């Protein structure tokens, strides 16, 4: 087999994605602008080795058990951090602010990854830092997507003020969580740290289970409506990328 032939065969396999998990011969040949006979031989080779299977009724191909074995092996070697950190670095470069990934940890949110702003004045936290789920954008956006009974357990555990802007009244907190859930993101100013803004978006796993959040944060004096809109746009894109890898690796714990 030549390198060109191998490359073509790998291109065929790469067409089997979550969005397009099944292909018929003619459909795939048209998609790849490929000779039917050549493609047929590649598909049959993959089928004979267990990388693809063909439905005997529809005649369509999908990934076989051998491919799933390889994916399972890869999951044990690859960590989500290998993908999340480069994405966060890109987001920090796009926004010029600090970016951090927060994971739910009981009644708190734990900072698991950080990409610091290149600017001299910036918001800085440490990996492993815990924040109550009812305070600040990175945590409230997690709490907003928890079931009501879990929200109540968190609030029954007690609340305290970290700044003058921290909400401690249970009804006010629940009302703000409902608003956050409806809009799909959270913005805060000085709720946990004085003079710091945060814009957080939720990170979901399989079955829409809330796992954590992705947040851009910095000094309040640097934020304005245009920047806020831009940051939200970039956050939405980057969170989708991280969620893609979460589902690909099938993880719910951060590693």
C-alpha positions as CSV (number, residue, x, y, z in Angstrom):
1,X,0.0,0.0,0.0
2,X,1.4,3.4,-1.0
3,X,1.2,6.4,1.3
4,X,-1.3,8.0,-1.0
5,X,-3.6,5.0,-0.8
6,X,-3.2,4.9,3.0
7,X,-4.1,8.6,3.1
8,X,-7.2,8.0,1.0
9,X,-8.3,5.1,3.2
10,X,-7.9,7.2,6.4
11,X,-9.8,10.1,4.7
12,X,-12.7,7.6,4.2
13,X,-12.7,6.5,7.8
14,X,-12.6,10.2,9.0
15,X,-16.0,10.7,7.3
16,X,-17.7,8.6,10.0
17,X,-18.4,11.2,12.6
18,X,-21.1,11.8,15.3
19,X,-23.0,14.0,12.8
20,X,-22.6,11.5,9.9
21,X,-22.3,8.1,11.6
22,X,-23.7,6.1,8.6
23,X,-22.8,6.2,4.9
24,X,-24.0,4.4,1.8
25,X,-21.5,3.6,-1.0
26,X,-22.9,6.0,-3.6
27,X,-23.5,8.7,-1.0
28,X,-20.0,8.6,0.3
29,X,-18.5,8.3,-3.2
30,X,-20.3,11.5,-4.1
31,X,-19.3,13.3,-0.9
32,X,-15.6,12.4,-1.5
33,X,-15.7,12.7,-5.3
34,X,-14.3,9.2,-5.5
35,X,-14.5,6.3,-7.8
36,X,-17.1,3.8,-6.7
37,X,-14.9,0.7,-7.3
38,X,-12.0,2.1,-5.3
39,X,-14.2,3.2,-2.4
40,X,-16.0,-0.2,-2.4
41,X,-12.6,-2.0,-1.9
42,X,-11.6,0.3,0.9
43,X,-15.0,-0.1,2.7
44,X,-14.8,-3.9,2.3
45,X,-11.3,-4.0,3.7
46,X,-12.4,-2.0,6.7
47,X,-15.4,-4.3,7.1
48,X,-13.2,-7.5,6.9
49,X,-11.0,-6.1,9.7
50,X,-13.9,-5.1,11.9
51,X,-13.4,-1.3,11.6
52,X,-16.8,-0.9,9.8
53,X,-19.9,-3.0,9.7
54,X,-22.6,-3.0,6.9
55,X,-26.3,-3.2,7.6
56,X,-27.6,-6.0,5.5
57,X,-31.0,-4.3,5.0
58,X,-30.0,-0.7,4.3
59,X,-26.5,-1.5,2.9
60,X,-25.1,1.4,4.9
61,X,-21.8,1.3,6.7
62,X,-21.1,2.4,10.3
63,X,-18.2,2.1,12.7
64,X,-17.5,-1.4,13.9
65,X,-16.3,-2.9,17.2
66,X,-12.6,-2.7,16.3
67,X,-12.9,1.1,16.0
68,X,-14.6,1.3,19.3
69,X,-11.8,-0.8,20.9
70,X,-9.3,1.8,19.6
71,X,-11.3,4.7,20.9
72,X,-11.6,3.0,24.3
73,X,-7.8,2.5,24.4
74,X,-7.3,6.2,23.4
75,X,-9.5,7.4,26.3
76,X,-7.2,5.8,28.8
77,X,-4.1,7.6,27.4
78,X,-5.6,11.0,26.7
79,X,-6.8,13.5,29.3
80,X,-9.4,16.3,28.8
81,X,-6.7,18.8,30.0
82,X,-4.7,18.0,26.8
83,X,-7.5,19.6,24.8
84,X,-9.0,22.1,27.3
85,X,-5.8,24.0,28.0
86,X,-5.0,24.9,24.3
87,X,-8.6,26.0,23.9
88,X,-8.4,28.2,26.9
89,X,-5.1,29.7,25.8
90,X,-6.7,30.7,22.5
91,X,-9.6,32.2,24.3
92,X,-7.3,34.2,26.6
93,X,-5.5,35.5,23.5
94,X,-8.8,36.5,21.9
95,X,-10.1,38.3,24.9
96,X,-6.8,39.6,26.5
97,X,-8.3,38.5,29.8
98,X,-7.8,35.6,32.2
99,X,-9.7,32.4,31.5
100,X,-10.5,29.6,33.9
101,X,-12.2,26.3,33.9
102,X,-14.3,25.4,37.0
103,X,-15.5,22.0,37.9
104,X,-18.4,21.2,40.3
105,X,-17.1,19.9,43.6
106,X,-20.0,19.2,46.0
107,X,-21.3,22.6,47.2
108,X,-18.4,24.4,45.6
109,X,-16.7,25.1,42.3
110,X,-13.0,24.2,42.0
111,X,-10.7,25.9,39.6
112,X,-9.1,23.1,37.6
113,X,-7.3,25.0,34.8
114,X,-6.2,28.6,34.3
115,X,-4.9,30.7,31.3
116,X,-3.8,34.0,32.7
117,X,-4.2,37.3,30.9
118,X,-1.1,38.7,29.3
119,X,-1.9,42.1,30.7
120,X,-0.1,43.4,33.8
121,X,-3.3,44.0,35.8
122,X,-5.4,40.9,35.7
123,X,-7.6,38.6,37.8
124,X,-5.6,35.7,39.1
125,X,-6.7,32.6,40.9
126,X,-4.9,29.3,41.8
127,X,-5.6,25.8,40.5
128,X,-7.5,24.0,43.3
129,X,-9.2,27.2,44.6
130,X,-12.7,26.6,45.8
131,X,-15.6,29.0,45.6
132,X,-19.2,28.5,46.9
133,X,-21.6,27.8,44.1
134,X,-23.9,30.7,44.9
135,X,-21.2,33.5,44.4
136,X,-19.6,34.7,41.2
137,X,-20.2,34.0,37.5
138,X,-18.1,30.8,37.2
139,X,-20.0,29.1,40.0
140,X,-23.5,30.5,39.7
141,X,-23.7,29.4,36.1
142,X,-23.1,25.8,37.3
143,X,-25.6,26.1,40.1
144,X,-28.3,27.5,37.8
145,X,-28.4,24.2,35.9
146,X,-28.7,21.9,38.9
147,X,-32.1,20.5,40.0
148,X,-34.0,22.7,42.4
149,X,-33.6,20.2,45.2
150,X,-29.8,20.3,44.9
151,X,-29.9,24.1,44.8
152,X,-31.9,24.1,48.1
153,X,-29.4,21.8,49.7
154,X,-26.6,24.2,48.8
155,X,-28.4,27.2,50.2
156,X,-29.4,25.3,53.4
157,X,-25.7,24.7,54.0
158,X,-25.5,28.5,54.6
159,X,-24.5,31.6,52.7
160,X,-22.2,34.5,53.6
161,X,-21.2,37.8,52.1
162,X,-17.8,38.1,50.4
163,X,-18.4,41.6,49.1
164,X,-21.2,44.1,49.3
165,X,-22.6,42.7,46.0
166,X,-22.8,39.0,47.2
167,X,-26.4,37.8,47.3
168,X,-27.2,35.9,50.5
169,X,-31.0,35.9,50.5
170,X,-32.2,32.5,49.3
171,X,-35.1,33.9,47.3
172,X,-32.9,36.4,45.6
173,X,-30.3,33.8,44.7
174,X,-33.0,31.4,43.4
175,X,-34.5,34.2,41.2
176,X,-31.0,35.1,39.8
177,X,-30.3,31.4,39.1
178,X,-33.6,31.1,37.1
179,X,-32.6,34.1,35.0
180,X,-29.1,32.7,34.4
181,X,-30.6,29.4,33.3
182,X,-33.0,31.1,30.9
183,X,-30.3,33.2,29.2
184,X,-27.7,30.4,29.2
185,X,-24.8,32.4,30.8
186,X,-23.9,34.5,33.8
187,X,-22.4,37.9,34.2
188,X,-21.2,39.2,37.6
189,X,-19.4,42.2,39.0
190,X,-17.6,42.1,42.3
191,X,-19.8,39.3,43.8
192,X,-16.8,37.2,45.1
193,X,-13.8,39.5,44.5
194,X,-14.0,43.3,44.6
195,X,-13.7,45.1,41.3
196,X,-13.6,41.9,39.2
197,X,-16.1,41.0,36.4
198,X,-16.8,37.5,35.3
199,X,-18.7,36.1,32.3
200,X,-19.3,32.3,32.6
201,X,-20.9,29.7,30.4
202,X,-22.0,26.2,31.5
203,X,-20.1,23.1,30.5
204,X,-22.2,20.0,29.9
205,X,-21.4,16.3,29.6
206,X,-23.5,13.6,28.2
207,X,-27.3,13.8,28.7
208,X,-26.9,17.5,29.4
209,X,-25.4,16.9,32.9
210,X,-23.9,20.1,34.2
211,X,-20.2,19.5,34.9
212,X,-18.6,22.9,35.2
213,X,-18.1,26.2,33.6
214,X,-15.7,28.3,31.4
215,X,-15.2,31.9,32.4
216,X,-13.5,35.0,31.3
217,X,-12.6,37.4,34.1
218,X,-10.8,40.7,34.6
219,X,-10.9,44.2,36.2
220,X,-14.3,45.8,36.0
221,X,-12.8,49.0,34.5
222,X,-11.8,47.1,31.3
223,X,-15.3,45.7,30.5
224,X,-17.9,47.5,28.3
225,X,-21.1,46.4,26.4
226,X,-19.1,45.7,23.2
227,X,-16.5,43.6,24.9
228,X,-19.1,41.8,26.9
229,X,-20.9,40.8,23.7
230,X,-17.6,39.7,22.0
231,X,-16.5,37.7,25.1
232,X,-19.9,35.9,25.1
233,X,-19.5,35.0,21.4
234,X,-16.0,33.6,21.9
235,X,-17.0,31.8,25.1
236,X,-19.9,30.1,23.4
237,X,-17.6,28.8,20.6
238,X,-14.8,27.6,22.9
239,X,-17.2,25.9,25.3
240,X,-18.7,23.9,22.4
241,X,-15.2,22.7,21.6
242,X,-14.5,21.6,25.1
243,X,-17.9,19.8,25.3
244,X,-17.0,18.0,22.1
245,X,-13.9,16.5,23.7
246,X,-15.9,15.7,26.9
247,X,-18.3,13.6,24.9
248,X,-15.5,12.1,22.8
249,X,-13.6,11.0,25.8
250,X,-16.8,10.2,27.8
251,X,-15.7,11.9,31.0
252,X,-17.5,13.5,33.9
253,X,-14.5,13.9,36.2
254,X,-11.7,16.3,35.3
255,X,-8.3,14.9,34.6
